[in-house]
Amino acid sequence: MEKLLVLSLVISVLYIFTKIVEMKYVDKQMKPFRNVLRESVVVFLSSFVGLFAGFMLQGNVSDFMNVMTNTKSFSPNDTQVFTGEPEF
């Protein structure tokens, strides 16, 4: 969870930096910093939700991609076979 927060914070700080550079050199007109801060909060929240969903679905997505690319991969721990004598 801490990794997600730090990564989202880095993304939003980079957004603020690029937005300030854009306003200063490209637009040559500075907007109120309050608007930039509001946009960066939206960037922070959207990046956090996206990263959270990505990390939660990481195993499912890799399994799906293995099926789509016809990659033969399995875990021996997942596939267990009973080879002993039945006890009934």
C-alpha positions in Angstrom: 0.0 0.0 0.0 2.9 2.3 0.8 4.3 1.7 -2.7 1.1 2.7 -4.3 0.9 5.9 -2.3 4.5 6.9 -3.0 4.2 6.1 -6.7 1.0 8.1 -7.0 2.6 11.0 -5.2 5.6 10.9 -7.6 3.2 10.9 -10.5 1.3 13.9 -9.2 4.5 15.8 -8.4 5.7 15.2 -11.9 2.3 16.4 -13.2 2.7 19.6 -11.2 6.2 20.2 -12.5 5.2 19.6 -16.1 2.1 21.8 -15.8 4.2 24.7 -14.4 6.7 24.3 -17.2 3.9 24.3 -19.7 2.3 27.4 -18.3 5.6 29.2 -18.1 7.2 28.4 -21.4 4.4 27.2 -23.7 1.3 29.2 -22.7 3.3 32.1 -21.2 0.4 32.8 -18.9 0.2 31.5 -15.4 -3.0 30.1 -14.0 -3.9 30.2 -10.4 -1.9 27.6 -8.4 -5.2 26.5 -6.8 -6.4 25.1 -10.2 -3.1 23.3 -10.7 -3.3 21.8 -7.2 -6.9 20.7 -7.8 -5.9 19.0 -11.1 -3.0 17.3 -9.3 -5.3 15.9 -6.7 -7.4 14.4 -9.5 -4.2 12.9 -11.0 -3.2 11.5 -7.6 -6.5 9.8 -7.0 -6.8 8.4 -10.6 -3.3 7.1 -10.5 -3.8 5.5 -7.1 -7.0 3.8 -8.2 -5.4 2.6 -11.4 -2.3 1.3 -9.7 -4.4 -0.4 -7.0 -6.5 -2.1 -9.6 -3.4 -3.2 -11.5 -1.8 -4.7 -8.5 -4.9 -6.5 -7.4 -5.4 -8.0 -10.9 -1.8 -8.8 -11.5 -2.1 -12.6 -11.2 -5.4 -12.7 -13.1 -4.0 -10.6 -16.0 -0.9 -12.7 -16.3 -3.0 -15.9 -16.4 -5.2 -14.4 -19.0 -2.2 -13.3 -21.1 -0.8 -16.8 -20.9 -4.0 -18.2 -22.3 -4.1 -15.6 -25.1 -0.5 -16.1 -26.1 -0.7 -19.9 -25.8 2.2 -19.9 -23.3 2.5 -23.2 -21.4 3.0 -22.3 -17.8 1.7 -24.0 -14.7 2.7 -24.2 -11.1 3.3 -27.7 -9.8 2.0 -26.6 -6.4 -1.4 -25.8 -8.0 -1.7 -29.1 -9.9 -1.8 -31.9 -7.3 -2.6 -35.5 -8.1 -3.6 -38.2 -5.6 -1.4 -41.3 -6.4 -1.9 -43.4 -3.2 -4.2 -46.2 -2.4 -7.8 -45.2 -1.7 -8.8 -45.7 1.9 -12.4 -46.8 1.4 
